[in-house]
């Protein structure tokens, strides 16, 4: 697969206060800062606000007693239970803005009381049984990339909480090249799996922005969707079998047939996919693989408006369908398109051309095709060209698309730099039907803009296409207020309320966690919430698993999320 030079072989080292290797953090140039000030009134703080030193993070004492720790060490070994400062701080949350802001400013109050590193599924079951007996909350932890509070160590009604780190469960158990399936452990990172598959001419084809850090278990329990979902599908579509460890024992579902190739009752495996560690801990999975591509092509197209692009991308999805449409299909609104164009000389020249044509808010479409046959790839592109030209789209330099693809995993590093400069930066996403897409796009954009004010950037793109609709992904940033966490909460609440009121899902691929739980409860309805609670009560009767996430609380019971919500 000659075009995969931009995919890392292994995950780069990460830092406790940011994303990945700090040496890869790219600072904005003085020219870009000057442009932000002139165009949007955004300027950085007078002085940088770097993270505090690790030793200056305020960390509460562990509430686990010596007997609790001894019991855990008996199960997994002395070396695999840690109450060390760094381990606890590194497991104090995920990578959301609130998680990082708290740690950067020295607030380690959310840290777990210990971090436990089991070696296999049987150890996971035993740890869960012990935790249930001793009433200790357990938060499963993979790559720690959640941006919705999904791995925050919420105690709920329990006095203590442990983070159950699955990094030791990282084996490729087996690969069936005939069926193109692989049985894998959950702590394996996406980058590590691709390094194993690539020499065999295979791929999972799942490349979310968290690819460098996230684990397969994290993909599964959050219903992840990668940037090439138009070609390879969402992660859940490639799940064949799952083994789940619970306090009540082990549960294995699927594996006898290809995914969905059975009529033996409701598809119970779907209850485990997207369960966010609230029902049990994934200890093994079997996934469908794909033939690895050898041919690649990039294209950039320009539309006169974002809504014109909606029509064109709908036609790509509905008229061409999977297997013909581009594997990566990303459409940016006018604000995001300007950001993309400003990053290269070719983009700046294209911006001038669009302006000369009267397109003041051009929308850019970035497309990437992957195939195993050059002739087939050319045919797919020709079919797409007919659809795009019929919509009024114009070709733009392919180098714009190539630049975006080569930098697609660098966004989180940019956030670290912006936070250093006193900038509030966040993302959120949703999805809806094609008919509702224009209305929802404007409503959410306007809600965010109203909360963060005129001196801000609010941009959006579509990146996941379906026959019936598409996703919307917003990125926005402005100067931090005096209380950035209150600022975040205000914007998040306003946007989420508008998403719910205008017919969008509260999350397309970030999952529910603590941040979206209230709106997810409304989305599933009271009867649906009762079904989910019933499943949890059966698998986790003590309620120790990931309190405060996903599962709506009972109206007359204390909210388990109170002690640790973002």
Order of alpha helices (4+ residues) and beta strands (2+ residues): alpha-alpha-beta-alpha-alpha-beta-alpha-beta-beta-beta-beta-alpha-beta-alpha-alpha-beta-beta-alpha-beta-beta-beta-alpha-beta-alpha-alpha-beta-alpha-beta-alpha-alpha-beta-alpha-beta-beta-alpha-alpha
